[in-house]
Amino acid sequence: MRGEGKLELKDILVIETIDGKRLEFEVVGLVEDDEHAGFAVAYSEEADEFVVTDERGKLIEDEELAQNILDDFFELAEESAEDA
């Protein structure tokens, strides 16, 4: 994991899975909720999977919250693609 400080785009997180495998996730998006709490969306090419963390890299354990953040991220990405 990283040191102190907020995550930024392109930062790399290393997450160890239950079976001991280590996966690298690159921060691909930063999102704020309505209360201005910051979250990072990270993607692993190897696992073809997204994860959501708080702004310091701690995994979000609340699956519903994580899914809502991912949904917002994908919606914003889609809107950005349409504007381009």
C-alpha positions, 0 to 999 in steps of 0.5 A, a space after each residue: 500500500 502507499 504512504 500517507 496522503 490522498 490518492 491521485 490518478 494513476 497511483 498504484 495500489 497493491 491488494 492481497 487477495 484471500 488466497 494470497 495473490 497480490 494484484 496491482 490496481 491503478 487509480 482511474 477515477 476520483 469521486 466525491 459523494 454528496 457529503 464531499 467524502 472522497 473515493 478512488 476507483 481503481 482498476 486491475 488489468 490482470 484481474 479485470 476488476 474495479 475496486 473502490 477505496 477511500 481517498 487514502 486507499 482503504 477498501 470500502 467494505 460496504 458493497 452497496 456504497 462501493 457499487 453506488 460509487 462505481 455507478 456514479 463513476 461509470 455515468 460520469 465517464 460515459 457523459 465525458 465520452 459523449 462530450 468528446 
